[in-house]
Amino acid sequence: MVTPANPAQREAWVGGAYPDVERVRPGLWSVPVPIPINPLRYVLVYVLELPGGVVIIDAGWNTDEAYDALVAGLGVAGYAITDVKGVLVTHIHPDHYGLAGRIRESSGAWIALHPADARLVRERYDDEVIDSLVQRERDLLRRCGVPDLSLDELAGASMRIRHMVSMAKPDRLVEDGDDLDLPGWDLRAIWTPGHSPGHLCFVSPERKVLFSGDHVLAKITPMVAVHPQSPPNPLADYLDSLDAVRKLEVEEVLPAHEYRFLELTERVDSVMAHHDERLAEIEQVVAAAGGVTCWDVATRLTWSRPWETIPSFMRRSANNETLAHLVWLEAKGRVVKEAGEPDLWHLP
């Protein structure tokens, strides 16, 4: 357990409510923006005050409800949507990036992304080319051993939320180690790939805070999965990225979901231990079955609910996350892949 920075914010999360718009400290606000049809319920948008306006970290989904909540939250802080000068996007998932284009239309704000995520925007969100991405996902799922009857449903599972993203090419690219030119803020970007190829965290050494996006959360762990737009070994990238932030000298972690907390090092250690346990469990399943598909491994793992009750779009996530762990184990020589359709996994 980590210590919540604001117990009321944690109580809201645990109780299924929305936390209040909050002045976290001088010049910094937290605004909860609702996420539809999602157990995470909201994304925490951080508002950084500047001379003559604000910059926000993340944006929310492109829905009227989310837009209105953001506008209202800015109003509590004393600002209008037209005062937003920039949107620092931690990564291109819809709950962080989806509303950025609409904000730019309203205020003229710039949008910033890491180049690795910026390269994925068109293929992921442009209607003219997205069919090729769905087909690539279908091919991957087939190699994982997903039953034919489920292939189309799982491959196109993300299309149900496609309309909640407004495709917006970034105006600025932010690299690892870049110092953001934000008057009154000593904000530095840290590239933390894993949850997405271009995930960014932002640290303020002076204020001793880390804006962690989805990289480090208070209770849950972010999905790290192999998919058509991922690098070959995203779990290796993620674990390396955890190590990169572990020793930062910060007093408070400001994540994009759940609630703010204090103990960064302890939480990182806990997440690393979780993945060690998951890797060992997967290795045991492969050892017991031998010649097993990724899909079959996923069905035999311990999840937060019985496999039979997991919705189809979440089953795809579970499969692709299992694949990320298998790929990591393969790179370490702990399992071996027999390539085919489907691929089969063995012990060496």
BELUR-V453768 format. One record per residue. N is the residue number from 1. RES is the residue in three letters. SS is DSSP state (A for helix, B for strand, O for the rest). PHI is phi in degrees with one decimal (NA if undefined). PSI is psi in whole degrees, -180 to 180 (none if undefined). Layout:
N;RES;SS;PHI;PSI, N;RES;SS;PHI;PSI
This chain:
1;MET;O;NA;136, 2;VAL;O;-101.8;161, 3;THR;O;-86.0;121, 4;PRO;B;-67.5;139, 5;ALA;O;-70.1;-30, 6;ASN;O;-134.8;104, 7;PRO;A;-55.1;-33, 8;ALA;A;-64.7;-35, 9;GLN;A;-67.1;-41, 10;ARG;A;-64.4;-42, 11;GLU;A;-60.8;-38, 12;ALA;A;-63.6;-43, 13;TRP;A;-62.8;-50, 14;VAL;A;-64.2;-35, 15;GLY;O;-85.8;2, 16;GLY;O;77.7;19, 17;ALA;O;-105.2;176, 18;TYR;O;-97.1;134, 19;PRO;O;-70.2;163, 20;ASP;O;-73.6;155, 21;VAL;O;-60.7;134, 22;GLU;B;-137.6;136, 23;ARG;B;-83.9;102, 24;VAL;B;-68.9;-42, 25;ARG;B;-167.1;173, 26;PRO;O;-54.1;127, 27;GLY;O;82.6;8, 28;LEU;B;-142.6;128, 29;TRP;B;-125.3;155, 30;SER;B;-119.9;127, 31;VAL;B;-124.3;116, 32;PRO;B;-76.7;129, 33;VAL;B;-118.8;123, 34;PRO;B;-66.1;146, 35;ILE;O;-113.3;121, 36;PRO;O;-74.2;153, 37;ILE;O;42.5;48, 38;ASN;O;-148.8;132, 39;PRO;O;-64.6;-17, 40;LEU;O;-70.3;-25, 41;ARG;O;72.8;-42, 42;TYR;B;-155.3;159, 43;VAL;B;-112.4;140, 44;LEU;B;-88.8;111, 45;VAL;B;-91.5;128, 46;TYR;B;-100.4;132, 47;VAL;B;-110.2;116, 48;LEU;B;-103.9;119, 49;GLU;B;-76.9;136, 50;LEU;B;-128.1;165, 51;PRO;O;-60.9;118, 52;GLY;O;84.9;13, 53;GLY;B;160.5;-161, 54;VAL;B;-140.4;157, 55;VAL;B;-117.8;140, 56;ILE;B;-112.7;149, 57;ILE;B;-103.5;115, 58;ASP;O;70.5;170, 59;ALA;O;-137.5;-40, 60;GLY;O;110.5;179, 61;TRP;O;-78.2;158, 62;ASN;O;-86.9;75, 63;THR;O;-129.7;158, 64;ASP;A;-62.5;-39, 65;GLU;A;-60.9;-44, 66;ALA;A;-66.9;-44, 67;TYR;A;-60.5;-46, 68;ASP;A;-63.9;-38, 69;ALA;A;-65.7;-40, 70;LEU;A;-65.1;-45, 71;VAL;A;-60.5;-44, 72;ALA;A;-64.2;-42, 73;GLY;A;-64.3;-41, 74;LEU;A;-60.8;-38, 75;GLY;A;-62.5;-40, 76;VAL;A;-59.2;-36, 77;ALA;O;-80.4;-6, 78;GLY;O;94.7;21, 79;TYR;O;-129.3;162, 80;ALA;O;-111.0;166, 81;ILE;A;-60.5;-29, 82;THR;A;-70.6;-11, 83;ASP;A;-85.6;-6, 84;VAL;B;-77.0;118, 85;LYS;B;-94.1;-23, 86;GLY;B;-162.8;155, 87;VAL;B;-124.0;111, 88;LEU;B;-88.0;111, 89;VAL;O;-97.3;121, 90;THR;O;-66.9;-36, 91;HIS;O;-168.2;170, 92;ILE;O;-91.7;16, 93;HIS;O;-67.5;150, 94;PRO;A;-56.7;-35, 95;ASP;A;-74.2;-7, 96;HIS;A;-112.3;-34, 97;TYR;A;-110.2;-21, 98;GLY;O;-56.9;-36, 99;LEU;O;-92.4;-5, 100;ALA;A;-60.1;-42, 101;GLY;A;-64.2;-40, 102;ARG;A;-66.7;-37, 103;ILE;A;-63.5;-43, 104;ARG;A;-61.6;-41, 105;GLU;A;-62.1;-35, 106;SER;A;-79.8;-32, 107;SER;A;-125.5;-14, 108;GLY;O;79.7;13, 109;ALA;O;-64.7;149, 110;TRP;B;-81.2;157, 111;ILE;B;-119.6;132, 112;ALA;B;-121.8;136, 113;LEU;B;-139.8;160, 114;HIS;O;-73.0;145, 115;PRO;A;-55.4;-34, 116;ALA;A;-64.7;-34, 117;ASP;A;-82.9;-35, 118;ALA;A;-58.5;-35, 119;ARG;O;-66.3;-19, 120;LEU;O;-95.9;-11, 121;VAL;A;-58.8;-51, 122;ARG;A;-64.8;-48, 123;GLU;A;-62.4;-32, 124;ARG;A;-82.0;-35, 125;TYR;A;-123.3;-1, 126;ASP;O;-91.2;122, 127;ASP;O;-60.1;-26, 128;GLU;O;-72.3;-24, 129;VAL;O;-123.6;-3, 130;ILE;A;-68.4;-23, 131;ASP;A;-59.8;-34, 132;SER;A;-67.8;-34, 133;LEU;A;-67.8;-41, 134;VAL;A;-62.4;-41, 135;GLN;A;-65.5;-39, 136;ARG;A;-65.1;-37, 137;GLU;A;-66.1;-40, 138;ARG;A;-61.6;-43, 139;ASP;A;-63.3;-41, 140;LEU;A;-63.6;-45, 141;LEU;A;-64.3;-36, 142;ARG;A;-62.2;-43, 143;ARG;A;-66.1;-24, 144;CYS;A;-80.3;-10, 145;GLY;O;92.5;17, 146;VAL;O;-64.2;133, 147;PRO;O;-57.2;144, 148;ASP;A;-55.2;-39, 149;LEU;A;-64.2;-21, 150;SER;A;-101.6;-9, 151;LEU;A;-58.6;-53, 152;ASP;A;-63.2;-42, 153;GLU;A;-62.6;-45, 154;LEU;A;-72.7;-39, 155;ALA;A;-63.1;-35, 156;GLY;O;-100.3;18, 157;ALA;A;-61.4;-32, 158;SER;A;-76.1;-14, 159;MET;A;-65.6;-22, 160;ARG;A;-67.0;-21, 161;ILE;A;-112.3;8, 162;ARG;A;-56.7;-37, 163;HIS;A;-71.6;-9, 164;MET;A;-92.0;13, 165;VAL;O;-125.5;129, 166;SER;O;-99.8;111, 167;MET;O;-62.7;126, 168;ALA;O;-140.8;113, 169;LYS;O;-66.1;138, 170;PRO;O;-68.9;149, 171;ASP;O;-89.5;-25, 172;ARG;B;-134.5;146, 173;LEU;B;-111.1;133, 174;VAL;O;-114.5;122, 175;GLU;O;-98.4;164, 176;ASP;O;-57.5;129, 177;GLY;O;86.6;-3, 178;ASP;O;-64.9;137, 179;ASP;B;-89.8;121, 180;LEU;O;-76.0;134, 181;ASP;O;-84.3;77, 182;LEU;O;-122.7;107, 183;PRO;O;-53.8;129, 184;GLY;O;89.5;-2, 185;TRP;O;-128.7;137, 186;ASP;O;-103.3;60, 187;LEU;B;-89.8;130, 188;ARG;B;-122.2;138, 189;ALA;B;-85.7;141, 190;ILE;B;-125.9;119, 191;TRP;B;-76.0;121, 192;THR;O;-129.7;70, 193;PRO;O;-66.9;156, 194;GLY;O;147.5;-69, 195;HIS;O;-66.1;-36, 196;SER;O;-143.7;158, 197;PRO;O;-61.5;-29, 198;GLY;O;-116.2;27, 199;HIS;O;-58.4;137, 200;LEU;B;-121.6;140, 201;CYS;B;-109.0;161, 202;PHE;B;-131.7;128, 203;VAL;B;-117.9;141, 204;SER;B;-114.9;101, 205;PRO;O;-61.2;-34, 206;GLU;O;-67.8;-46, 207;ARG;O;-85.1;-11, 208;LYS;O;59.5;46, 209;VAL;B;-126.9;151, 210;LEU;B;-123.9;121, 211;PHE;B;-86.8;106, 212;SER;B;-98.9;0, 213;GLY;B;54.3;-129, 214;ASP;O;-99.6;2, 215;HIS;O;-65.2;-46, 216;VAL;O;-132.7;118, 217;LEU;O;-116.5;165, 218;ALA;O;-68.7;-39, 219;LYS;O;-126.2;-48, 220;ILE;O;-87.9;168, 221;THR;O;-113.4;144, 222;PRO;O;-71.1;153, 223;MET;O;-69.9;129, 224;VAL;O;-122.3;113, 225;ALA;O;-137.1;152, 226;VAL;O;-86.1;130, 227;HIS;O;-153.1;174, 228;PRO;O;-59.5;-23, 229;GLN;O;-103.5;6, 230;SER;O;-87.6;158, 231;PRO;O;-68.9;171, 232;PRO;O;-60.9;-37, 233;ASN;O;-132.5;73, 234;PRO;A;-66.0;-28, 235;LEU;A;-67.9;-38, 236;ALA;A;-61.1;-42, 237;ASP;A;-61.1;-43, 238;TYR;A;-65.1;-46, 239;LEU;A;-64.4;-38, 240;ASP;A;-63.3;-39, 241;SER;A;-68.4;-36, 242;LEU;A;-61.1;-43, 243;ASP;A;-62.4;-33, 244;ALA;A;-67.7;-29, 245;VAL;A;-100.1;-11, 246;ARG;A;-57.3;-39, 247;LYS;O;-99.0;13, 248;LEU;O;-63.0;139, 249;GLU;O;-88.3;83, 250;VAL;O;-124.6;154, 251;GLU;O;-100.7;-17, 252;GLU;B;-150.1;141, 253;VAL;B;-109.7;129, 254;LEU;B;-113.7;93, 255;PRO;B;-84.6;172, 256;ALA;O;-85.9;-11, 257;HIS;O;-139.6;169, 258;GLU;O;65.9;-107, 259;TYR;O;-157.5;159, 260;ARG;O;-71.9;149, 261;PHE;B;-147.5;174, 262;LEU;O;-105.0;-40, 263;GLU;O;-94.9;91, 264;LEU;A;-67.1;-51, 265;THR;A;-59.6;-46, 266;GLU;A;-63.6;-39, 267;ARG;A;-68.9;-41, 268;VAL;A;-60.0;-44, 269;ASP;A;-59.7;-39, 270;SER;A;-65.8;-41, 271;VAL;A;-66.2;-41, 272;MET;A;-62.1;-41, 273;ALA;A;-64.6;-38, 274;HIS;A;-58.7;-45, 275;HIS;A;-69.9;-34, 276;ASP;A;-60.2;-43, 277;GLU;A;-65.2;-41, 278;ARG;A;-66.8;-42, 279;LEU;A;-60.5;-43, 280;ALA;A;-65.3;-40, 281;GLU;A;-63.6;-43, 282;ILE;A;-64.5;-40, 283;GLU;A;-61.6;-38, 284;GLN;A;-66.9;-38, 285;VAL;A;-64.9;-43, 286;VAL;A;-63.0;-41, 287;ALA;A;-63.3;-39, 288;ALA;A;-74.3;-34, 289;ALA;A;-94.4;-51, 290;GLY;O;68.0;129, 291;GLY;O;62.6;45, 292;VAL;B;-108.7;146, 293;THR;O;-81.6;162, 294;CYS;A;-59.6;-43, 295;TRP;A;-59.6;-43, 296;ASP;A;-66.5;-36, 297;VAL;A;-60.9;-47, 298;ALA;A;-58.4;-40, 299;THR;A;-67.8;-19, 300;ARG;O;-101.4;1, 301;LEU;O;-86.5;165, 302;THR;O;-85.2;118, 303;TRP;O;-115.6;177, 304;SER;O;-72.2;-11, 305;ARG;O;-150.1;163, 306;PRO;O;-59.5;143, 307;TRP;A;-54.5;-38, 308;GLU;A;-63.7;-21, 309;THR;A;-99.1;-1, 310;ILE;O;-80.5;126, 311;PRO;O;-62.3;160, 312;SER;A;-60.7;-43, 313;PHE;A;-66.1;-30, 314;MET;A;-78.6;-29, 315;ARG;A;-63.9;-38, 316;ARG;A;-61.0;-45, 317;SER;A;-60.1;-42, 318;ALA;A;-63.1;-43, 319;ASN;A;-62.0;-48, 320;ASN;A;-70.4;-30, 321;GLU;A;-71.2;-39, 322;THR;A;-60.3;-41, 323;LEU;A;-62.0;-39, 324;ALA;A;-60.3;-39, 325;HIS;A;-70.5;-39, 326;LEU;A;-63.1;-42, 327;VAL;A;-62.4;-41, 328;TRP;A;-62.7;-45, 329;LEU;A;-62.7;-39, 330;GLU;A;-62.5;-43, 331;ALA;A;-62.8;-28, 332;LYS;O;-89.4;-1, 333;GLY;O;77.2;17, 334;ARG;O;-92.5;-21, 335;VAL;O;-137.5;164, 336;VAL;B;-129.6;138, 337;LYS;B;-100.2;129, 338;GLU;B;-98.6;104, 339;ALA;O;-66.6;141, 340;GLY;O;173.4;-164, 341;GLU;O;-127.9;89, 342;PRO;O;-91.2;166, 343;ASP;O;-70.0;145, 344;LEU;B;-118.7;144, 345;TRP;B;-113.7;135, 346;HIS;B;-132.7;166, 347;LEU;O;-77.0;154, 348;PRO;O;-58.9;none
